[in-house]
Amino acid sequence: MSPVLEPVVPLSARRRSVPRWLRRTTGPLVLLVLWQVSSATGTLSPDTLASPGTIARTAADMIGDGTLPDAMAVSVQRVLVGLLFGGVVGVALALLSGLSRLGEDLIDATVQMLRSIPWVGMIPLFIIWLGIGEAPKIALIALGVAFHLYLNVYAGIRGVDAQLIEAGTALGLGRWGLVRHVVLPGALPGAMTGLRYSLATAWLALVFGETINADEGIGFLLNRAREFFQTDVIVVCLLVYAVLGLLADFIVRTLERLLLQWRPTFTGA
């Protein structure tokens, strides 16, 4: 009687038998359960951190009376305007510096010097220059966005394979043809990375920006809750920041899949 051969199932295939969404949610769910148990048993004091149930009720109340949606609308608008201005400036400077040696000589050293200054430290100057309205908040966001996009787009342009340039030249492409068909597509992965960093920085800058005489927005709710020691409201605001950040990252990942279909990448074993 001949032995029965059983197929060998790779370890990666065994892992795939468990839905990925379940694996990704396991950690947060375990943390949530531990948090609730600690609050229910009194190990975690409500003065230190409100329980998940209290936070859920607070979020429902803030949504019901319109406080949270209104604050989210204001904060999202600030981020989008700052992202637009910072993106235009950062990409324009990166193109000028990356595509031209003269542009690099005139721009790169100045940008590298300015980006070494903590952009949060610019708040006092922005208040003096722009007042205490919306302008300094948007300027702070735009500043953080511009540096990230500049660095990544510039690195993407200068990281294009020289052999691709030679191949394009051999095929008869002129300077602008090379830029359009070789350089810019080659720099696109770096630009997408820069956009992801920029969005993360934009939300961080928003937190600081909304401390500048703000009377609306998520940061305003966060600061007011801090003054009254409302840990439930503070956590709700932090969760909103996290959700908005994840949503922004999801949008950029979707753009990457659409725009970078030509570039196969490693997705994990």
Disulfide bonds with the S-S distance in Angstrom:
none
